[in-house]
Amino acid sequence: MNANAAALAALLNEKETGALLGWSPRTLQQRRVAGLPPAFVKIGRNVRYQREVINAFIAENVRHSTTETSE
């Protein structure tokens, strides 16, 4: 497997990303249209997500109390 193939294999599709975040693919689509995170990669007609971007998104949204707000 060359470097490009490995990089493509590391990308997550909407279903895989949704499963990690507990969101439906439709929620991810709506967030993309609204310009909300998480960031995505578009290759032709295909939308993919980088695992490290999704992991960072999860880490950025860790809260210790329900009264905490995002910064």
PQR file with spaces between the fields and no chain letter, atoms N, CA, C, O and H, PARSE charges and radii, in Angstrom:
ATOM       1  N    MET     1       0.851   -1.176    0.000 -0.4000 1.5000
ATOM       2  CA   MET     1       0.000    0.000    0.000 -0.0000 2.0000
ATOM       3  C    MET     1       0.897    1.241    0.000  0.5500 1.7000
ATOM       4  O    MET     1       1.761    1.386    0.865 -0.5500 1.4000
ATOM       5  N    ASN     2       0.688    2.138   -0.977 -0.4000 1.5000
ATOM       6  CA   ASN     2       1.505    3.342   -1.016 -0.0000 2.0000
ATOM       7  C    ASN     2       0.975    4.384   -0.033  0.5500 1.7000
ATOM       8  O    ASN     2      -0.048    4.174    0.619 -0.5500 1.4000
ATOM       9  H    ASN     2      -0.014    2.020   -1.680  0.4000 1.0000
ATOM      10  N    ALA     3       1.675    5.499    0.063 -0.4000 1.5000
ATOM      11  CA   ALA     3       1.321    6.529    1.046 -0.0000 2.0000
ATOM      12  C    ALA     3      -0.063    7.107    0.793  0.5500 1.7000
ATOM      13  O    ALA     3      -0.813    7.343    1.740 -0.5500 1.4000
ATOM      14  H    ALA     3       2.505    5.671   -0.467  0.4000 1.0000
ATOM      15  N    ASN     4      -0.417    7.342   -0.479 -0.4000 1.5000
ATOM      16  CA   ASN     4      -1.739    7.902   -0.784 -0.0000 2.0000
ATOM      17  C    ASN     4      -2.849    6.938   -0.404  0.5500 1.7000
ATOM      18  O    ASN     4      -3.862    7.343    0.167 -0.5500 1.4000
ATOM      19  H    ASN     4       0.192    7.151   -1.248  0.4000 1.0000
ATOM      20  N    ALA     5      -2.662    5.683   -0.717 -0.4000 1.5000
ATOM      21  CA   ALA     5      -3.672    4.679   -0.379 -0.0000 2.0000
ATOM      22  C    ALA     5      -3.823    4.559    1.134  0.5500 1.7000
ATOM      23  O    ALA     5      -4.935    4.403    1.639 -0.5500 1.4000
ATOM      24  H    ALA     5      -1.839    5.355   -1.180  0.4000 1.0000
ATOM      25  N    ALA     6      -2.716    4.630    1.851 -0.4000 1.5000
ATOM      26  CA   ALA     6      -2.765    4.557    3.313 -0.0000 2.0000
ATOM      27  C    ALA     6      -3.494    5.768    3.886  0.5500 1.7000
ATOM      28  O    ALA     6      -4.276    5.636    4.828 -0.5500 1.4000
ATOM      29  H    ALA     6      -1.813    4.757    1.441  0.4000 1.0000
ATOM      30  N    ALA     7      -3.238    6.949    3.319 -0.4000 1.5000
ATOM      31  CA   ALA     7      -3.896    8.166    3.792 -0.0000 2.0000
ATOM      32  C    ALA     7      -5.401    8.087    3.554  0.5500 1.7000
ATOM      33  O    ALA     7      -6.184    8.468    4.423 -0.5500 1.4000
ATOM      34  H    ALA     7      -2.603    7.056    2.554  0.4000 1.0000
ATOM      35  N    LEU     8      -5.808    7.599    2.394 -0.4000 1.5000
ATOM      36  CA   LEU     8      -7.232    7.461    2.096 -0.0000 2.0000
ATOM      37  C    LEU     8      -7.889    6.434    3.006  0.5500 1.7000
ATOM      38  O    LEU     8      -9.026    6.623    3.439 -0.5500 1.4000
ATOM      39  H    LEU     8      -5.171    7.289    1.688  0.4000 1.0000
ATOM      40  N    ALA     9      -7.190    5.361    3.293 -0.4000 1.5000
ATOM      41  CA   ALA     9      -7.731    4.321    4.156 -0.0000 2.0000
ATOM      42  C    ALA     9      -7.930    4.825    5.580  0.5500 1.7000
ATOM      43  O    ALA     9      -8.776    4.306    6.309 -0.5500 1.4000
ATOM      44  H    ALA     9      -6.267    5.207    2.941  0.4000 1.0000
ATOM      45  N    ALA    10      -7.159    5.830    5.981 -0.4000 1.5000
ATOM      46  CA   ALA    10      -7.250    6.379    7.332 -0.0000 2.0000
ATOM      47  C    ALA    10      -8.433    7.328    7.492  0.5500 1.7000
ATOM      48  O    ALA    10      -8.777    7.700    8.614 -0.5500 1.4000
ATOM      49  H    ALA    10      -6.472    6.252    5.389  0.4000 1.0000
ATOM      50  N    LEU    11      -9.058    7.722    6.390 -0.4000 1.5000
ATOM      51  CA   LEU    11     -10.194    8.634    6.457 -0.0000 2.0000
ATOM      52  C    LEU    11     -11.472    7.881    6.805  0.5500 1.7000
ATOM      53  O    LEU    11     -11.661    6.732    6.406 -0.5500 1.4000
ATOM      54  H    LEU    11      -8.779    7.420    5.478  0.4000 1.0000
ATOM      55  N    LEU    12     -12.337    8.542    7.548 -0.4000 1.5000
ATOM      56  CA   LEU    12     -13.602    7.956    7.974 -0.0000 2.0000
ATOM      57  C    LEU    12     -14.737    8.467    7.093  0.5500 1.7000
ATOM      58  O    LEU    12     -14.734    9.632    6.694 -0.5500 1.4000
ATOM      59  H    LEU    12     -12.184    9.476    7.872  0.4000 1.0000
ATOM      60  N    ASN    13     -15.704    7.610    6.787 -0.4000 1.5000
ATOM      61  CA   ASN    13     -16.873    8.080    6.057 -0.0000 2.0000
ATOM      62  C    ASN    13     -17.901    8.640    7.050  0.5500 1.7000
ATOM      63  O    ASN    13     -17.672    8.637    8.259 -0.5500 1.4000
ATOM      64  H    ASN    13     -15.707    6.664    7.111  0.4000 1.0000
ATOM      65  N    GLU    14     -19.031    9.120    6.526 -0.4000 1.5000
ATOM      66  CA   GLU    14     -20.043    9.717    7.404 -0.0000 2.0000
ATOM      67  C    GLU    14     -20.590    8.726    8.429  0.5500 1.7000
ATOM      68  O    GLU    14     -20.794    9.080    9.591 -0.5500 1.4000
ATOM      69  H    GLU    14     -19.217    9.123    5.543  0.4000 1.0000
ATOM      70  N    LYS    15     -20.822    7.508    8.007 -0.4000 1.5000
ATOM      71  CA   LYS    15     -21.382    6.511    8.916 -0.0000 2.0000
ATOM      72  C    LYS    15     -20.413    6.211   10.059  0.5500 1.7000
ATOM      73  O    LYS    15     -20.820    6.143   11.219 -0.5500 1.4000
ATOM      74  H    LYS    15     -20.655    7.221    7.064  0.4000 1.0000
ATOM      75  N    GLU    16     -19.138    6.034    9.733 -0.4000 1.5000
ATOM      76  CA   GLU    16     -18.123    5.757   10.760 -0.0000 2.0000
ATOM      77  C    GLU    16     -17.958    6.942   11.704  0.5500 1.7000
ATOM      78  O    GLU    16     -17.844    6.765   12.917 -0.5500 1.4000
ATOM      79  H    GLU    16     -18.808    6.089    8.791  0.4000 1.0000
ATOM      80  N    THR    17     -17.944    8.152   11.143 -0.4000 1.5000
ATOM      81  CA   THR    17     -17.795    9.359   11.960 -0.0000 2.0000
ATOM      82  C    THR    17     -19.000    9.535   12.865  0.5500 1.7000
ATOM      83  O    THR    17     -18.867    9.836   14.051 -0.5500 1.4000
ATOM      84  H    THR    17     -18.036    8.296   10.158  0.4000 1.0000
ATOM      85  N    GLY    18     -20.171    9.343   12.291 -0.4000 1.5000
ATOM      86  CA   GLY    18     -21.397    9.446   13.085 -0.0000 2.0000
ATOM      87  C    GLY    18     -21.414    8.463   14.245  0.5500 1.7000
ATOM      88  O    GLY    18     -21.859    8.797   15.343 -0.5500 1.4000
ATOM      89  H    GLY    18     -20.279    9.098   11.327  0.4000 1.0000
ATOM      90  N    ALA    19     -20.931    7.255   14.001 -0.4000 1.5000
ATOM      91  CA   ALA    19     -20.887    6.255   15.066 -0.0000 2.0000
ATOM      92  C    ALA    19     -19.965    6.697   16.203  0.5500 1.7000
ATOM      93  O    ALA    19     -20.277    6.479   17.374 -0.5500 1.4000
ATOM      94  H    ALA    19     -20.569    6.983   13.109  0.4000 1.0000
ATOM      95  N    LEU    20     -18.839    7.311   15.867 -0.4000 1.5000
ATOM      96  CA   LEU    20     -17.909    7.788   16.903 -0.0000 2.0000
ATOM      97  C    LEU    20     -18.516    8.920   17.726  0.5500 1.7000
ATOM      98  O    LEU    20     -18.291    9.012   18.933 -0.5500 1.4000
ATOM      99  H    LEU    20     -18.586    7.488   14.916  0.4000 1.0000
ATOM     100  N    LEU    21     -19.292    9.785   17.058 -0.4000 1.5000
ATOM     101  CA   LEU    21     -19.841   10.967   17.731 -0.0000 2.0000
ATOM     102  C    LEU    21     -21.246   10.752   18.279  0.5500 1.7000
ATOM     103  O    LEU    21     -21.753   11.582   19.033 -0.5500 1.4000
ATOM     104  H    LEU    21     -19.475    9.711   16.078  0.4000 1.0000
ATOM     105  N    GLY    22     -21.874    9.648   17.908 -0.4000 1.5000
ATOM     106  CA   GLY    22     -23.252    9.415   18.333 -0.0000 2.0000
ATOM     107  C    GLY    22     -24.235   10.257   17.540  0.5500 1.7000
ATOM     108  O    GLY    22     -25.317   10.574   18.034 -0.5500 1.4000
ATOM     109  H    GLY    22     -21.463    8.973   17.295  0.4000 1.0000
ATOM     110  N    TRP    23     -23.875   10.623   16.323 -0.4000 1.5000
ATOM     111  CA   TRP    23     -24.709   11.447   15.440 -0.0000 2.0000
ATOM     112  C    TRP    23     -25.070   10.651   14.193  0.5500 1.7000
ATOM     113  O    TRP    23     -24.366    9.718   13.807 -0.5500 1.4000
ATOM     114  H    TRP    23     -22.995   10.366   15.922  0.4000 1.0000
ATOM     115  N    SER    24     -26.162   11.031   13.582 -0.4000 1.5000
ATOM     116  CA   SER    24     -26.537   10.415   12.309 -0.0000 2.0000
ATOM     117  C    SER    24     -25.747   11.082   11.176  0.5500 1.7000
ATOM     118  O    SER    24     -25.265   12.204   11.334 -0.5500 1.4000
ATOM     119  H    SER    24     -26.734   11.789   13.895  0.4000 1.0000
ATOM     120  N    PRO    25     -25.617   10.402   10.047 -0.5600 1.5000
ATOM     121  CA   PRO    25     -24.992   11.045    8.890  0.2800 2.0000
ATOM     122  C    PRO    25     -25.716   12.341    8.503  0.5500 1.7000
ATOM     123  O    PRO    25     -25.081   13.290    8.041 -0.5500 1.4000
ATOM     124  N    ARG    26     -27.030   12.382    8.688 -0.4000 1.5000
ATOM     125  CA   ARG    26     -27.799   13.599    8.368 -0.0000 2.0000
ATOM     126  C    ARG    26     -27.364   14.761    9.259  0.5500 1.7000
ATOM     127  O    ARG    26     -27.266   15.892    8.782 -0.5500 1.4000
ATOM     128  H    ARG    26     -27.545   11.612    9.063  0.4000 1.0000
ATOM     129  N    THR    27     -27.106   14.513   10.516 -0.4000 1.5000
ATOM     130  CA   THR    27     -26.625   15.575   11.414 -0.0000 2.0000
ATOM     131  C    THR    27     -25.286   16.108   10.924  0.5500 1.7000
ATOM     132  O    THR    27     -25.066   17.319   10.922 -0.5500 1.4000
ATOM     133  H    THR    27     -27.185   13.595   10.904  0.4000 1.0000
ATOM     134  N    LEU    28     -24.390   15.217   10.509 -0.4000 1.5000
ATOM     135  CA   LEU    28     -23.101   15.655    9.968 -0.0000 2.0000
ATOM     136  C    LEU    28     -23.312   16.501    8.714  0.5500 1.7000
ATOM     137  O    LEU    28     -22.633   17.511    8.528 -0.5500 1.4000
ATOM     138  H    LEU    28     -24.569   14.233   10.511  0.4000 1.0000
ATOM     139  N    GLN    29     -24.248   16.098    7.850 -0.4000 1.5000
ATOM     140  CA   GLN    29     -24.541   16.865    6.638 -0.0000 2.0000
ATOM     141  C    GLN    29     -25.055   18.249    6.987  0.5500 1.7000
ATOM     142  O    GLN    29     -24.632   19.235    6.383 -0.5500 1.4000
ATOM     143  H    GLN    29     -24.800   15.277    8.001  0.4000 1.0000
ATOM     144  N    GLN    30     -25.947   18.338    7.936 -0.4000 1.5000
ATOM     145  CA   GLN    30     -26.502   19.628    8.348 -0.0000 2.0000
ATOM     146  C    GLN    30     -25.423   20.534    8.934  0.5500 1.7000
ATOM     147  O    GLN    30     -25.414   21.739    8.680 -0.5500 1.4000
ATOM     148  H    GLN    30     -26.291   17.538    8.427  0.4000 1.0000
ATOM     149  N    ARG    31     -24.532   19.968    9.704 -0.4000 1.5000
ATOM     150  CA   ARG    31     -23.450   20.758   10.302 -0.0000 2.0000
ATOM     151  C    ARG    31     -22.490   21.267    9.223  0.5500 1.7000
ATOM     152  O    ARG    31     -21.999   22.393    9.313 -0.5500 1.4000
ATOM     153  H    ARG    31     -24.539   18.989    9.911  0.4000 1.0000
ATOM     154  N    ARG    32     -22.221   20.447    8.207 -0.4000 1.5000
ATOM     155  CA   ARG    32     -21.348   20.898    7.109 -0.0000 2.0000
ATOM     156  C    ARG    32     -21.967   22.083    6.393  0.5500 1.7000
ATOM     157  O    ARG    32     -21.285   23.070    6.120 -0.5500 1.4000
ATOM     158  H    ARG    32     -22.619   19.532    8.134  0.4000 1.0000
ATOM     159  N    VAL    33     -23.253   21.994    6.086 -0.4000 1.5000
ATOM     160  CA   VAL    33     -23.950   23.080    5.377 -0.0000 2.0000
ATOM     161  C    VAL    33     -23.913   24.365    6.209  0.5500 1.7000
ATOM     162  O    VAL    33     -23.783   25.461    5.664 -0.5500 1.4000
ATOM     163  H    VAL    33     -23.808   21.192    6.308  0.4000 1.0000
ATOM     164  N    ALA    34     -24.029   24.223    7.519 -0.4000 1.5000
ATOM     165  CA   ALA    34     -24.020   25.383    8.416 -0.0000 2.0000
ATOM     166  C    ALA    34     -22.612   25.894    8.710  0.5500 1.7000
ATOM     167  O    ALA    34     -22.455   26.933    9.352 -0.5500 1.4000
ATOM     168  H    ALA    34     -24.135   23.333    7.962  0.4000 1.0000
ATOM     169  N    GLY    35     -21.587   25.178    8.249 -0.4000 1.5000
ATOM     170  CA   GLY    35     -20.212   25.590    8.503 -0.0000 2.0000
ATOM     171  C    GLY    35     -19.734   25.278    9.907  0.5500 1.7000
ATOM     172  O    GLY    35     -18.798   25.905   10.403 -0.5500 1.4000
ATOM     173  H    GLY    35     -21.714   24.334    7.727  0.4000 1.0000
ATOM     174  N    LEU    36     -20.367   24.316   10.546 -0.4000 1.5000
ATOM     175  CA   LEU    36     -19.996   23.939   11.916 -0.0000 2.0000
ATOM     176  C    LEU    36     -19.003   22.785   11.900  0.5500 1.7000
ATOM     177  O    LEU    36     -18.961   22.005   10.948 -0.5500 1.4000
ATOM     178  H    LEU    36     -21.127   23.806   10.143  0.4000 1.0000
ATOM     179  N    PRO    37     -18.201   22.680   12.962 -0.5600 1.5000
ATOM     180  CA   PRO    37     -17.275   21.549   13.045  0.2800 2.0000
ATOM     181  C    PRO    37     -18.031   20.248   13.229  0.5500 1.7000
ATOM     182  O    PRO    37     -19.200   20.257   13.613 -0.5500 1.4000
ATOM     183  N    PRO    38     -17.389   19.155   12.964 -0.5600 1.5000
ATOM     184  CA   PRO    38     -15.966   18.970   12.677  0.2800 2.0000
ATOM     185  C    PRO    38     -15.634   19.217   11.207  0.5500 1.7000
ATOM     186  O    PRO    38     -16.478   19.083   10.321 -0.5500 1.4000
ATOM     187  N    ALA    39     -14.373   19.582   10.985 -0.4000 1.5000
ATOM     188  CA   ALA    39     -13.884   19.820    9.632 -0.0000 2.0000
ATOM     189  C    ALA    39     -13.901   18.514    8.847  0.5500 1.7000
ATOM     190  O    ALA    39     -13.792   17.426    9.413 -0.5500 1.4000
ATOM     191  H    ALA    39     -13.687   19.691   11.704  0.4000 1.0000
ATOM     192  N    PHE    40     -14.041   18.646    7.536 -0.4000 1.5000
ATOM     193  CA   PHE    40     -14.130   17.465    6.682 -0.0000 2.0000
ATOM     194  C    PHE    40     -13.238   17.622    5.460  0.5500 1.7000
ATOM     195  O    PHE    40     -12.733   18.707    5.172 -0.5500 1.4000
ATOM     196  H    PHE    40     -14.129   19.530    7.076  0.4000 1.0000
ATOM     197  N    VAL    41     -13.056   16.527    4.754 -0.4000 1.5000
ATOM     198  CA   VAL    41     -12.270   16.487    3.517 -0.0000 2.0000
ATOM     199  C    VAL    41     -13.229   16.103    2.404  0.5500 1.7000
ATOM     200  O    VAL    41     -14.010   15.162    2.551 -0.5500 1.4000
ATOM     201  H    VAL    41     -13.466   15.646    4.987  0.4000 1.0000
ATOM     202  N    LYS    42     -13.173   16.822    1.299 -0.4000 1.5000
ATOM     203  CA   LYS    42     -14.016   16.476    0.154 -0.0000 2.0000
ATOM     204  C    LYS    42     -13.113   16.041   -0.983  0.5500 1.7000
ATOM     205  O    LYS    42     -12.254   16.798   -1.434 -0.5500 1.4000
ATOM     206  H    LYS    42     -12.539   17.586    1.180  0.4000 1.0000
ATOM     207  N    ILE    43     -13.314   14.821   -1.441 -0.4000 1.5000
ATOM     208  CA   ILE    43     -12.534   14.265   -2.547 -0.0000 2.0000
ATOM     209  C    ILE    43     -13.546   13.887   -3.627  0.5500 1.7000
ATOM     210  O    ILE    43     -14.240   12.876   -3.523 -0.5500 1.4000
ATOM     211  H    ILE    43     -14.012   14.206   -1.074  0.4000 1.0000
ATOM     212  N    GLY    44     -13.613   14.716   -4.655 -0.4000 1.5000
ATOM     213  CA   GLY    44     -14.650   14.512   -5.654 -0.0000 2.0000
ATOM     214  C    GLY    44     -15.996   14.726   -5.000  0.5500 1.7000
ATOM     215  O    GLY    44     -16.246   15.777   -4.411 -0.5500 1.4000
ATOM     216  H    GLY    44     -13.050   15.537   -4.739  0.4000 1.0000
ATOM     217  N    ARG    45     -16.861   13.736   -5.100 -0.4000 1.5000
ATOM     218  CA   ARG    45     -18.179   13.814   -4.468 -0.0000 2.0000
ATOM     219  C    ARG    45     -18.190   13.184   -3.082  0.5500 1.7000
ATOM     220  O    ARG    45     -19.210   13.212   -2.393 -0.5500 1.4000
ATOM     221  H    ARG    45     -16.658   12.882   -5.578  0.4000 1.0000
ATOM     222  N    ASN    46     -17.075   12.626   -2.678 -0.4000 1.5000
ATOM     223  CA   ASN    46     -16.989   11.915   -1.399 -0.0000 2.0000
ATOM     224  C    ASN    46     -16.588   12.840   -0.265  0.5500 1.7000
ATOM     225  O    ASN    46     -15.670   13.648   -0.404 -0.5500 1.4000
ATOM     226  H    ASN    46     -16.247   12.604   -3.238  0.4000 1.0000
ATOM     227  N    VAL    47     -17.275   12.716    0.848 -0.4000 1.5000
ATOM     228  CA   VAL    47     -16.953   13.462    2.063 -0.0000 2.0000
ATOM     229  C    VAL    47     -16.324   12.482    3.042  0.5500 1.7000
ATOM     230  O    VAL    47     -16.859   11.402    3.292 -0.5500 1.4000
ATOM     231  H    VAL    47     -18.021   12.059    0.961  0.4000 1.0000
ATOM     232  N    ARG    48     -15.198   12.870    3.584 -0.4000 1.5000
ATOM     233  CA   ARG    48     -14.496   12.025    4.551 -0.0000 2.0000
ATOM     234  C    ARG    48     -14.024   12.888    5.731  0.5500 1.7000
ATOM     235  O    ARG    48     -13.939   14.112    5.634 -0.5500 1.4000
ATOM     236  H    ARG    48     -14.764   13.747    3.381  0.4000 1.0000
ATOM     237  N    TYR    49     -13.729   12.230    6.814 -0.4000 1.5000
ATOM     238  CA   TYR    49     -13.257   12.896    8.031 -0.0000 2.0000
ATOM     239  C    TYR    49     -11.945   12.273    8.464  0.5500 1.7000
ATOM     240  O    TYR    49     -11.772   11.055    8.411 -0.5500 1.4000
ATOM     241  H    TYR    49     -13.798   11.235    6.892  0.4000 1.0000
ATOM     242  N    GLN    50     -11.019   13.127    8.897 -0.4000 1.5000
ATOM     243  CA   GLN    50      -9.735   12.642    9.392 -0.0000 2.0000
ATOM     244  C    GLN    50      -9.909   12.224   10.850  0.5500 1.7000
ATOM     245  O    GLN    50     -10.442   12.979   11.663 -0.5500 1.4000
ATOM     246  H    GLN    50     -11.160   14.116    8.940  0.4000 1.0000
ATOM     247  N    ARG    51      -9.456   11.020   11.169 -0.4000 1.5000
ATOM     248  CA   ARG    51      -9.619   10.500   12.529 -0.0000 2.0000
ATOM     249  C    ARG    51      -9.014   11.457   13.564  0.5500 1.7000
ATOM     250  O    ARG    51      -9.598   11.664   14.628 -0.5500 1.4000
ATOM     251  H    ARG    51      -9.024   10.406   10.509  0.4000 1.0000
ATOM     252  N    GLU    52      -7.850   12.037   13.261 -0.4000 1.5000
ATOM     253  CA   GLU    52      -7.224   12.942   14.241 -0.0000 2.0000
ATOM     254  C    GLU    52      -8.046   14.214   14.453  0.5500 1.7000
ATOM     255  O    GLU    52      -8.044   14.770   15.551 -0.5500 1.4000
ATOM     256  H    GLU    52      -7.375   11.868   12.398  0.4000 1.0000
ATOM     257  N    VAL    53      -8.743   14.680   13.425 -0.4000 1.5000
ATOM     258  CA   VAL    53      -9.625   15.854   13.558 -0.0000 2.0000
ATOM     259  C    VAL    53     -10.824   15.494   14.438  0.5500 1.7000
ATOM     260  O    VAL    53     -11.234   16.288   15.284 -0.5500 1.4000
ATOM     261  H    VAL    53      -8.745   14.229   12.532  0.4000 1.0000
ATOM     262  N    ILE    54     -11.376   14.316   14.244 -0.4000 1.5000
ATOM     263  CA   ILE    54     -12.515   13.883   15.064 -0.0000 2.0000
ATOM     264  C    ILE    54     -12.084   13.683   16.515  0.5500 1.7000
ATOM     265  O    ILE    54     -12.808   14.073   17.431 -0.5500 1.4000
ATOM     266  H    ILE    54     -11.042   13.670   13.557  0.4000 1.0000
ATOM     267  N    ASN    55     -10.926   13.087   16.733 -0.4000 1.5000
ATOM     268  CA   ASN    55     -10.426   12.921   18.105 -0.0000 2.0000
ATOM     269  C    ASN    55     -10.201   14.269   18.776  0.5500 1.7000
ATOM     270  O    ASN    55     -10.511   14.426   19.957 -0.5500 1.4000
ATOM     271  H    ASN    55     -10.338   12.770   15.989  0.4000 1.0000
ATOM     272  N    ALA    56      -9.665   15.247   18.042 -0.4000 1.5000
ATOM     273  CA   ALA    56      -9.456   16.591   18.591 -0.0000 2.0000
ATOM     274  C    ALA    56     -10.800   17.259   18.896  0.5500 1.7000
ATOM     275  O    ALA    56     -10.952   17.918   19.925 -0.5500 1.4000
ATOM     276  H    ALA    56      -9.413   15.119   17.083  0.4000 1.0000
ATOM     277  N    PHE    57     -11.766   17.085   18.000 -0.4000 1.5000
ATOM     278  CA   PHE    57     -13.106   17.640   18.211 -0.0000 2.0000
ATOM     279  C    PHE    57     -13.716   17.084   19.497  0.5500 1.7000
ATOM     280  O    PHE    57     -14.306   17.826   20.283 -0.5500 1.4000
ATOM     281  H    PHE    57     -11.643   16.550   17.165  0.4000 1.0000
ATOM     282  N    ILE    58     -13.573   15.795   19.703 -0.4000 1.5000
ATOM     283  CA   ILE    58     -14.086   15.175   20.930 -0.0000 2.0000
ATOM     284  C    ILE    58     -13.373   15.755   22.146  0.5500 1.7000
ATOM     285  O    ILE    58     -14.019   16.113   23.130 -0.5500 1.4000
ATOM     286  H    ILE    58     -13.095   15.192   19.065  0.4000 1.0000
ATOM     287  N    ALA    59     -12.047   15.849   22.087 -0.4000 1.5000
ATOM     288  CA   ALA    59     -11.264   16.369   23.215 -0.0000 2.0000
ATOM     289  C    ALA    59     -11.626   17.825   23.528  0.5500 1.7000
ATOM     290  O    ALA    59     -11.662   18.217   24.694 -0.5500 1.4000
ATOM     291  H    ALA    59     -11.522   15.557   21.288  0.4000 1.0000
ATOM     292  N    GLU    60     -11.893   18.621   22.497 -0.4000 1.5000
ATOM     293  CA   GLU    60     -12.247   20.032   22.698 -0.0000 2.0000
ATOM     294  C    GLU    60     -13.612   20.195   23.343  0.5500 1.7000
ATOM     295  O    GLU    60     -13.914   21.253   23.896 -0.5500 1.4000
ATOM     296  H    GLU    60     -11.864   18.303   21.550  0.4000 1.0000
ATOM     297  N    ASN    61     -14.430   19.173   23.281 -0.4000 1.5000
ATOM     298  CA   ASN    61     -15.786   19.277   23.803 -0.0000 2.0000
ATOM     299  C    ASN    61     -15.993   18.547   25.121  0.5500 1.7000
ATOM     300  O    ASN    61     -17.129   18.303   25.527 -0.5500 1.4000
ATOM     301  H    ASN    61     -14.185   18.313   22.832  0.4000 1.0000
ATOM     302  N    VAL    62     -14.908   18.202   25.785 -0.4000 1.5000
ATOM     303  CA   VAL    62     -14.999   17.573   27.106 -0.0000 2.0000
ATOM     304  C    VAL    62     -15.440   18.635   28.108  0.5500 1.7000
ATOM     305  O    VAL    62     -14.882   19.731   28.152 -0.5500 1.4000
ATOM     306  H    VAL    62     -13.985   18.401   25.455  0.4000 1.0000
ATOM     307  N    ARG    63     -16.430   18.305   28.899 -0.4000 1.5000
ATOM     308  CA   ARG    63     -16.933   19.204   29.945 -0.0000 2.0000
ATOM     309  C    ARG    63     -16.937   18.457   31.264  0.5500 1.7000
ATOM     310  O    ARG    63     -17.066   17.233   31.300 -0.5500 1.4000
ATOM     311  H    ARG    63     -16.883   17.414   28.864  0.4000 1.0000
ATOM     312  N    HIS    64     -16.793   19.210   32.350 -0.4000 1.5000
ATOM     313  CA   HIS    64     -16.799   18.611   33.675 -0.0000 2.0000
ATOM     314  C    HIS    64     -18.068   18.957   34.454  0.5500 1.7000
ATOM     315  O    HIS    64     -18.300   18.453   35.553 -0.5500 1.4000
ATOM     316  H    HIS    64     -16.688   20.204   32.321  0.4000 1.0000
ATOM     317  N    SER    65     -18.877   19.825   33.859 -0.4000 1.5000
ATOM     318  CA   SER    65     -20.112   20.226   34.486 -0.0000 2.0000
ATOM     319  C    SER    65     -21.101   20.650   33.396  0.5500 1.7000
ATOM     320  O    SER    65     -20.687   21.122   32.337 -0.5500 1.4000
ATOM     321  H    SER    65     -18.688   20.235   32.967  0.4000 1.0000
ATOM     322  N    THR    66     -22.376   20.491   33.643 -0.4000 1.5000
ATOM     323  CA   THR    66     -23.368   20.913   32.653 -0.0000 2.0000
ATOM     324  C    THR    66     -23.477   22.427   32.555  0.5500 1.7000
ATOM     325  O    THR    66     -24.101   22.940   31.626 -0.5500 1.4000
ATOM     326  H    THR    66     -22.713   20.108   34.503  0.4000 1.0000
ATOM     327  N    THR    67     -22.881   23.149   33.496 -0.4000 1.5000
ATOM     328  CA   THR    67     -22.928   24.606   33.439 -0.0000 2.0000
ATOM     329  C    THR    67     -21.780   25.213   32.649  0.5500 1.7000
ATOM     330  O    THR    67     -21.780   26.412   32.371 -0.5500 1.4000
ATOM     331  H    THR    67     -22.375   22.732   34.250  0.4000 1.0000
ATOM     332  N    GLU    68     -20.797   24.387   32.285 -0.4000 1.5000
ATOM     333  CA   GLU    68     -19.686   24.873   31.479 -0.0000 2.0000
ATOM     334  C    GLU    68     -20.162   25.185   30.064  0.5500 1.7000
ATOM     335  O    GLU    68     -21.013   24.487   29.512 -0.5500 1.4000
ATOM     336  H    GLU    68     -20.796   23.412   32.511  0.4000 1.0000
ATOM     337  N    THR    69     -19.600   26.240   29.490 -0.4000 1.5000
ATOM     338  CA   THR    69     -19.916   26.594   28.103 -0.0000 2.0000
ATOM     339  C    THR    69     -18.675   26.435   27.268  0.5500 1.7000
ATOM     340  O    THR    69     -17.558   26.404   27.785 -0.5500 1.4000
ATOM     341  H    THR    69     -18.908   26.806   29.939  0.4000 1.0000
ATOM     342  N    SER    70     -18.877   26.334   25.969 -0.4000 1.5000
ATOM     343  CA   SER    70     -17.721   26.255   25.076 -0.0000 2.0000
ATOM     344  C    SER    70     -17.091   27.627   24.966  0.5500 1.7000
ATOM     345  O    SER    70     -17.771   28.646   25.091 -0.5500 1.4000
ATOM     346  H    SER    70     -19.785   26.359   25.549  0.4000 1.0000
ATOM     347  N    GLU    71     -15.813   27.649   24.736 -0.4000 1.5000
ATOM     348  CA   GLU    71     -15.081   28.921   24.671 -0.0000 2.0000
ATOM     349  C    GLU    71     -14.935   29.386   23.269  0.5500 1.7000
ATOM     350  O    GLU    71     -14.346   30.440   23.027 -0.5500 1.4000
ATOM     351  H    GLU    71     -15.261   26.822   24.634  0.4000 1.0000
